[in-house]
Amino acid sequence: MRRQHQHFLSSHLPLTIIPAPVGWEVWCSVPDDDYGSPFFLSYARAREGSARPRDPDGQVGRFFHELAGNVGQLINLPPGVPAGFMDSEMRGGMWWTDELMRAAGTCQVLIALLSARYLSSKWCRIEWHAFSQRTVRERQGGNAFANQSCIIPVIWAPLPGPLPEHIEPRLIFSPAGDPSWRVPGHYQENGVFGLMEMRYPKNSYHIVAWQLAKLIASIYHSQWTEHRFFRLPELCRDIWGDDHDC
């Protein structure tokens, strides 16, 4: 599989991102050690073969790159550890890759971009379930919040109705009202995608991306989500029962 990479020049220098095609992870040679990337971006992929003037996944990629850049400034990652993971290979109906399965078992925080498509996506449900099965422990000297999760739902686009049972409204990320009191309300109403499209209020999208990166860094520094090896059929049976075929 062909994949273009973006590299950290050094773990102790400011992050420099070498441009790459949208939708590929911020990655370099990852040693087989005990480190996990700070975040895994879970989103509903555009339907394969759908006719569209613009690729909607392109906005997801743009958001991913900004978020990864921010996280790279807030966490002093060991050499070779990527700031985040975003899968761009799998489309509707395709099988999970080993790389995707490994990322679901090693990344520290799941960022779930909620949308109408996300709520109906089988693959997004599996990604969520994988993270929900991993054990979270407080780091030594950490200051984790009570009931802090390794899953952060983010409103990507306005939602059509009630949330499914596994998504607790209290867990959904919301930006603070500082520096702009308008941002939280516009985010709740339009989601990150809407803020990117409207470009209003001014800098609102960048404010949300920065504050979300700060939350990821806070969780990363205060708790450890233990690595776990998953098999896709087992995840499917956990969610839908023994007779379900993924």
C-alpha positions as CSV (number, residue, x, y, z in Angstrom):
1,M,0.0,0.0,0.0
2,R,1.4,3.4,-0.9
3,R,1.4,5.9,1.9
4,Q,3.0,9.3,2.2
5,H,4.3,10.4,5.6
6,Q,4.7,13.5,7.6
7,H,7.6,13.6,10.1
8,F,8.6,15.2,13.3
9,L,12.0,16.8,12.9
10,S,12.7,16.3,16.6
11,S,10.7,15.6,19.7
12,H,12.1,18.7,21.5
13,L,11.8,21.2,18.7
14,P,8.6,23.0,17.5
15,L,6.5,20.8,15.3
16,T,7.1,21.2,11.5
17,I,4.7,19.5,9.2
18,I,5.8,18.6,5.7
19,P,2.7,18.9,3.4
20,A,1.1,15.6,2.3
21,P,-2.1,14.7,0.6
22,V,-5.1,15.3,2.8
23,G,-6.3,12.3,4.8
24,W,-3.1,10.6,5.8
25,E,-1.8,10.3,9.3
26,V,1.0,12.4,10.9
27,W,3.4,9.5,11.0
28,C,7.0,8.4,11.0
29,S,8.8,5.1,11.7
30,V,7.1,3.8,14.9
31,P,9.1,1.5,17.1
32,D,7.4,-1.5,18.6
33,D,7.3,-0.1,22.2
34,D,4.8,0.9,24.8
35,Y,3.9,4.3,23.4
36,G,0.6,5.1,21.8
37,S,-0.4,8.0,19.7
38,P,-2.3,10.7,21.5
39,F,-5.5,10.4,19.5
40,F,-7.4,8.4,16.9
41,L,-9.8,10.3,14.7
42,S,-13.1,8.4,14.1
43,Y,-15.3,9.7,11.4
44,A,-17.9,8.5,8.9
45,R,-16.2,8.1,5.5
46,A,-17.8,9.5,2.4
47,R,-19.6,6.7,0.5
48,E,-17.5,5.1,-2.1
49,G,-18.4,6.1,-5.6
50,S,-20.8,8.9,-4.5
51,A,-21.0,11.9,-6.8
52,R,-19.9,15.1,-5.1
53,P,-18.3,18.3,-6.3
54,R,-16.0,18.3,-3.2
55,D,-14.7,15.4,-1.1
56,P,-16.3,15.9,2.3
57,D,-13.5,13.9,3.8
58,G,-11.2,16.7,2.8
59,Q,-12.6,18.9,5.5
60,V,-12.0,16.0,8.0
61,G,-8.4,15.8,6.8
62,R,-7.9,19.5,7.2
63,F,-9.3,19.3,10.8
64,F,-7.1,16.3,11.5
65,H,-3.9,18.1,10.4
66,E,-4.7,21.2,12.4
67,L,-5.5,19.1,15.5
68,A,-2.4,17.0,15.1
69,G,-0.2,20.1,14.8
70,N,-1.7,21.6,17.9
71,V,-1.3,18.3,19.9
72,G,2.3,18.2,18.7
73,Q,2.9,21.5,20.4
74,L,1.3,20.5,23.7
75,I,2.9,17.0,24.1
76,N,6.6,16.2,24.1
77,L,6.2,13.0,22.2
78,P,9.0,10.4,22.1
79,P,10.8,10.2,18.7
80,G,8.9,8.3,16.2
81,V,5.5,8.5,17.9
82,P,2.8,10.1,15.6
83,A,0.6,12.9,17.0
84,G,-2.6,11.2,15.8
85,F,-4.1,8.6,13.5
86,M,-6.7,9.1,10.7
87,D,-7.6,6.2,8.4
88,S,-8.2,7.3,4.8
89,E,-8.0,3.9,3.1
90,M,-11.3,2.3,4.2
91,R,-14.5,3.2,2.5
92,G,-18.0,1.8,3.0
93,G,-18.1,-2.0,2.9
94,M,-14.3,-2.4,3.0
95,W,-12.5,-4.6,5.5
96,W,-10.4,-3.3,8.4
97,T,-6.6,-3.1,7.8
98,D,-4.1,-4.4,10.4
99,E,-2.9,-0.8,10.7
100,L,-6.4,0.4,11.6
101,M,-6.9,-2.4,14.1
102,R,-3.5,-1.7,15.8
103,A,-4.3,2.0,16.0
104,A,-7.7,1.2,17.7
105,G,-5.8,-0.8,20.3
106,T,-2.9,1.6,21.0
107,C,-4.0,5.3,20.5
108,Q,-4.8,7.0,23.8
109,V,-8.0,9.0,23.0
110,L,-10.8,8.5,20.5
111,I,-12.0,11.7,18.9
112,A,-15.5,10.8,17.5
113,L,-16.8,13.3,14.9
114,L,-20.6,13.0,15.4
115,S,-22.8,13.4,12.4
116,A,-25.9,11.8,10.9
117,R,-23.7,9.4,8.9
118,Y,-21.6,8.7,12.0
119,L,-24.6,7.6,14.0
120,S,-25.6,5.1,11.3
121,S,-22.0,3.9,10.5
122,K,-21.3,0.3,11.4
123,W,-17.5,0.9,11.3
124,C,-17.7,3.9,13.5
125,R,-19.6,1.9,16.0
126,I,-16.9,-0.7,16.1
127,E,-14.2,1.9,16.6
128,W,-16.1,3.4,19.5
129,H,-16.7,-0.1,21.0
130,A,-13.0,-0.9,20.8
131,F,-12.0,2.1,22.8
132,S,-14.8,1.5,25.3
133,Q,-13.3,-2.0,26.0
134,R,-9.8,-0.7,26.9
135,T,-8.7,-0.2,30.5
136,V,-8.0,3.4,31.6
137,R,-5.5,4.0,34.5
138,E,-4.4,7.2,36.1
139,R,-0.8,8.0,35.4
140,Q,1.6,8.4,38.4
141,G,1.3,12.0,39.5
142,G,-1.6,12.5,37.1
143,N,-4.6,14.6,37.9
144,A,-7.4,12.9,36.0
145,F,-10.9,14.2,36.4
146,A,-13.5,11.9,38.0
147,N,-15.2,9.6,35.4
148,Q,-12.8,10.8,32.7
149,S,-13.1,8.8,29.6
150,C,-10.7,7.9,26.8
151,I,-13.5,8.9,24.3
152,I,-14.3,12.5,23.3
153,P,-17.4,12.9,21.1
154,V,-17.2,16.1,19.0
155,I,-20.1,17.6,17.1
156,W,-19.0,17.5,13.5
157,A,-22.4,18.4,11.9
158,P,-25.9,19.0,13.3
159,L,-27.5,15.8,14.5
160,P,-30.9,14.6,13.3
161,G,-32.3,13.3,16.6
162,P,-31.6,11.6,19.9
163,L,-28.2,10.1,20.5
164,P,-27.9,6.3,20.7
165,E,-27.6,4.8,24.2
166,H,-23.8,4.3,24.1
167,I,-23.1,8.1,23.5
168,E,-23.6,10.0,26.8
169,P,-24.4,13.7,26.2
170,R,-22.3,14.7,29.2
171,L,-19.2,13.4,27.4
172,I,-19.6,15.6,24.3
173,F,-16.9,18.2,23.9
174,S,-17.8,21.8,24.1
175,P,-15.4,24.8,23.8
176,A,-15.1,27.4,26.5
177,G,-16.6,30.9,26.1
178,D,-13.2,32.5,26.3
179,P,-11.9,34.2,24.1
180,S,-15.2,34.4,22.3
181,W,-18.6,33.9,24.0
182,R,-20.2,33.3,20.6
183,V,-18.2,30.2,19.8
184,P,-19.9,27.6,22.1
185,G,-23.4,28.4,20.8
186,H,-22.4,28.3,17.1
187,Y,-20.5,25.1,17.7
188,Q,-23.5,23.4,19.3
189,E,-25.8,24.6,16.5
190,N,-23.5,24.0,13.5
191,G,-20.7,21.6,14.5
192,V,-17.1,21.9,13.5
193,F,-17.9,21.3,9.8
194,G,-20.4,24.2,9.9
195,L,-17.9,26.5,11.5
196,M,-15.4,25.7,8.8
197,E,-18.0,26.3,6.0
198,M,-19.3,29.6,7.5
199,R,-16.0,31.0,8.7
200,Y,-18.0,32.7,11.4
201,P,-17.6,33.7,14.1
202,K,-14.1,34.8,13.2
203,N,-11.5,32.2,14.1
204,S,-14.1,30.0,15.7
205,Y,-12.9,26.9,14.0
206,H,-9.3,27.5,15.1
207,I,-10.5,28.2,18.7
208,V,-12.3,24.8,18.8
209,A,-9.3,22.9,17.3
210,W,-7.0,24.5,19.9
211,Q,-9.2,23.9,22.9
212,L,-9.8,20.3,21.8
213,A,-6.1,19.7,21.5
214,K,-5.6,21.1,25.0
215,L,-8.2,18.5,26.3
216,I,-6.4,15.7,24.4
217,A,-3.1,16.8,26.0
218,S,-4.7,17.0,29.5
219,I,-6.1,13.5,29.2
220,Y,-2.8,12.2,27.7
221,H,-0.8,13.6,30.6
222,S,-3.2,12.4,33.4
223,Q,-4.2,8.9,32.3
224,W,-3.0,5.9,30.4
225,T,-5.3,3.8,28.1
226,E,-3.8,0.3,28.1
227,H,-3.0,-1.3,24.8
228,R,-5.2,-4.1,23.7
229,F,-5.2,-6.5,20.7
230,F,-8.6,-6.8,19.0
231,R,-10.0,-9.2,16.5
232,L,-12.8,-7.8,14.3
233,P,-15.2,-10.8,14.6
234,E,-15.0,-10.5,18.4
235,L,-15.9,-6.8,18.4
236,C,-18.8,-7.5,16.1
237,R,-20.2,-10.2,18.3
238,D,-19.8,-8.0,21.4
239,I,-22.0,-5.4,19.7
240,W,-24.6,-7.3,17.7
241,G,-24.5,-10.9,18.9
242,D,-23.1,-14.2,17.9
243,D,-25.0,-14.5,14.6
244,H,-23.7,-11.2,13.2
245,D,-21.2,-11.4,10.3
246,C,-18.9,-8.4,9.9
